[in-house]
Amino acid sequence: FYECSSLASITIPNSVVSIGNYAFRDCSSLTSINIPNSVASIGNYAFSYCSSLTSITIPNSVVSIGEDAFSSCSRFSGDLFIPDSVTSLGEAAFISCNGFNGSLTLSNSLTSIEDFAFDRCSGLTGNLAIPNSVTSIGFSAFEYCGGLKGDLVIPDSVTEIGPNAFSGCSGFNGNLTIGKSVSLINLGAFSGCISLKGNLVIPNTVTIIGPEAFANCRSFTGDLIIPDSVTLIGEYAFYACSGFTGKLVIPKSLTSIYDYTFYDCSGLTSIAIHANLEDIGWWTFFGCTGLTSVVIPNSVTYIGNSAFERCSGITSVTISN
């Protein structure tokens, strides 16, 4: 039925066990669909661009939902409930389904939330509960889901948070808990989560914090303590995190701080720079107006342009030989 643009309704009989790839793609006049309890799989792009569909019920017979299965079904509304029978949810399965205006319930059988799975589902509301079965959260999995609120808890089962996974999720207004198994916080993972608050605790399992990982997370408060397990912090990682109001502790495992890493972290009051650090990049601490003193250890051989520009509160600088 691909591109049957005049098809308004259809009845799928109970004998159907699989809805294939592209089965109803671009059926733009289709207003309703009933998926029977006999269906076990929904294929890639099965209902993508069915822009007149207003609701969807996924029966608990469904085990797999393919890539882009419901992408750009922009008139869906209400809650999105994915039953525990679903063990596989493909990339971009619900991307740009921005009409949902209720809560999201994820299957407790999922082991991964694939790339772009709920990207730009901006109307979803309420708390997000990530099941303990999930081990990875993909690229832009929840990007621009600005209606989600409350705490954001990454369970201990998760080992990797993908690039831009929660970027632009400006509605989360509680605390962020990062699970104790996470080793990689990718590029832009939490960038633009402007309302996350409280102390940011980075577990000592984390080895890499990617570029822009926490950029513009301006409501975090307290100290920023980066554990010694971290060997790399990317550019702009904490850009404009102006809410931190305590000390910054840089890990002893770090030899370089890249450009713009702590740019405009205006609330930080002190920096603990260890004796292994060699390079401080351009604009690294630009606008950190809360700093009052800086001690540069012997190990540092390079300080980039404007590294401490507009740090107007600094009254004492000690630079070693």
N, C-alpha and C positions, 0 to 999 in steps of 0.2 A: 504493500500500500504506500510505498515511498512516493512522496509528493502528490498524494491524492488530496489536493488542497480544498476540494468541495465536500469531502467526507465529514459528516457532522456527528455520526454516532456509529458504534459497532458493538456487537456482542461476541465476546470470546467464549467459546464453549468449554465446559469442564474437562473435555478430552485433551486440551492443549497443555503440554508440559513445558514448552519453551517458546518464548517470544524472541525471534531471531534478530540479527543485526539489521538496523535500518528499517525494521518492519513498518513503523508508522512515522518515520521521520518526515518532517515538514507537512504533516497533515494539519494545516493551520486552522481549519474550521472545526476540528474535532473538539467537542465541548465536554465530553465525559467518556470515561473508560472504566470498565470493571475487570480487574485482573482476577481470574478464578483461583481457588485454593489448590488447583492442580499444577499451577505454574511453578517450576523450580528455578528457572533462569530467565533473566531479562537481558537481551543482548546489547551490544554496543550501538549507541545512537537510536535505540528502539523507539523512543518517543521524543527525541530532541527536536526542538523548534515546533512543538505542538503548542503554539502560543495561545490557543483558546481554552486549553484544559484549565480548570479551576481547582481541582482537588485530585489527590491520588491516595489510594489505600494499597499498601504493599502487604499481601497476605503472608502468613507465617509458614507457607510452603516454599517461599523463595529463598534460595541459597546464595545465588550470585546475581549482582547487578553490574552490568558492563560499563565500559567507558562511555561517557557522555550520554548515558541512557535517558536522562531527563533534562539534559542541558538546555538552557534558555526557554524553559517552560515558565515564562515570566508571570503568568496569571495564577499560578498555584497560590492558595492562601491557607490560613490555619496552621496547624501543627504538622511537623514532619516526623513520622514514627517509622524507624527502621527496625523490624522485629529481630529477635535473637537468632532466628533461623539463618539470617544472612551472615555468611562467613567471608564473602568477598565483595568489596565495593570498588568499582573501577575508577580510574582517573576522571576527574571532571564530571562525575555522575550527576551532580545537581548544580553545576556551575551556572551562575546568573539566573537562578530561580529566585529572583528578588521579591516575588509577591508573597512568599511565606511570611506570615505575621504572628506565628505562634512559636512554640518551643521545638527544640530538636532533641529527639531521643535516638541514641546510637545503639546498634546491636552489641550485646555483651560477648558476641562471638568474633568480632573483628580483631584482627591482629595488626592491621595497618589502616591508616586513613590516608588514602592515596593523594597524589598531586591534584590540586584544584578541586577536590571533591565537593566542597561547599563554597568555593570562591564566589564572592559577590552575592551571597544570600543575605543581603543587607537588612531584610525585614525580620529575620529570626530573632526571637527575644528570649529572655529568661536566662537561667544558668546553663552552662555547658558542662555535662558530665562525660568525661572521657573514660571509657571502660578500662579496667585493669588488665584486660587482654591485649591492649594495643601496645606495640613495641616501637612503632615509628609513625611520625606525623609528617606528611609530605609537603612538597613545595606548594605554597599558597593554599594550603588545605582549607583554611578559614579566612583568607585575606578579605578585608573589607566587610566582615560580618559585624558591622558596627552596632547592631541591636542587641547582641549578647551582653549580659550584665553579670554583676557579682564577682566572686572569686574565680580565678583561673588556676585549676589544679592539674598539673602534668603528673600522671601517676608514676610510681617507681618502676613500672614495667617498660616505660619508654626510654630508649637509648639515644634516639636522634630526633631533633626538631629541625625540620627542613627550612629552606630559604623562604622568607616571607610567610611562614606558616600562619601567624596571627597578625600580620601587618595590617594596620589601619582598623584594628578592632577597638575603636575608641570608646565603646560602651562598657567594657569591663571596668568596674569601679571598686573592686575589692583587692585582695592580696593575690600575688602570684606565688605559687608553689611549684618549684621545679624538682621533679623526681630525682631520687638518689642514684639512678642508673644512667642518667643523661651524660653523654660524653661530648656531644657536639651540638652547639647552639648556632645554627647557620645564619647566613646573611639575612638581615632584616627580620629575623624570626618574630620579634615583638615590637618592631618599629611602629611608631604612631599609636601605641597603646597608651594614650595620654592620661587615662584615668586610673590605671593600676596604681595602687598606693601601698604604703607601709614599707618595711624593710625588704630589700632585695637580697635573698640568700641564694648564692650560687654554690651548688654542692661540689665537694672535692673530687667528684668523678669527672667533672667537665675539664676537657683539655683544650678545646678551641671555642672562642667566642668570635663569631664572624663579623664582617663589616656591617655597621648599622644595626647590629643585633637588638639594641635597646634604644636606638635613636628616638629622640622626642618623647621618651617615657618620663614626662616632667613631674609626675606626682609621687614618685618614690621618695622616701625620706630616710633620715638616719645615715649611718656609715655605708660606704661602698667597699666591701672587703672581697677582693678577688683571690681565690685560693691558689696555693702554690702548684696545684695540679695543672693550672692553665699555662700553656706554653705559647699561645698565640692569641692576640686580640686584634681584630681587624680595624681598619680606618672607620671613623665615625661611630664606633661601637656604642659609645655612651653620649653621643652628640646631643646637646641641649637637654640633658637630664638635670634640669635646674633645681629640682626639689631636694636632692641629697643635701643633708644639713650637718654632716659629720666629717669624719676622716676618710681619705682614700688610701687603701692598702694595695700596693702593686705587688704581684707575686714574684717570689725570688727566682722562679723559673724563666721569667721574661727577660730577654736581652734588648728588645726594641719596643718602643711605643710608637705606633704609626700615626700618620697625619690625622688631625681633627678628633682623636679618640675621645678626649674629655672636653671638647669645645663647648663653652658656655655652660659648664657645670658650676653655676655661679654660687651655689650654696655650700660647696665643699670648703671645709675650714683648714684642712692640713693634708699633706701628702707624705706618705712613707715610701721613699725611693730606696731600694736595696742596692747592695754593692755589686750586683751582677749586671745591672742595666748599662747598656752601651750607647743607645741612640734614643733621642727624644725628637719626634718628627715635627713637621711644620704644623703650626696652629694647634698643637696638642692640648694646651691648657688655656687657649685664648678665652678671655672673658670670665675666668674663674675668679670672680671679684671677692669671694669669701676667704681666699688664701691670705695669710699674713706673713708667712715665711717659707722659704724654699732652701733645701740643702741638696746640692748636686754632688754625688759621691765621686770618688776617683775613677771608677769604672767608665763613666760617661765620657765619650770622645766626640760626640756630635749633638748639637742642639739646633734644631731647624728654625727657619724663619718664623717669626711671630709666635714662637712656642709659648711665651708667657705674656703676650700682648694683652693690654687692657685688664691685667690682673691688678686692679687699682688698689687693692687692700694690702698688697705685699709691702712690708717695711724692712724686711731683712732677707738678703740673698747670700748664701755661702756657696762658692764654687771652688772645688778642690783643685789641686795641682794636676 
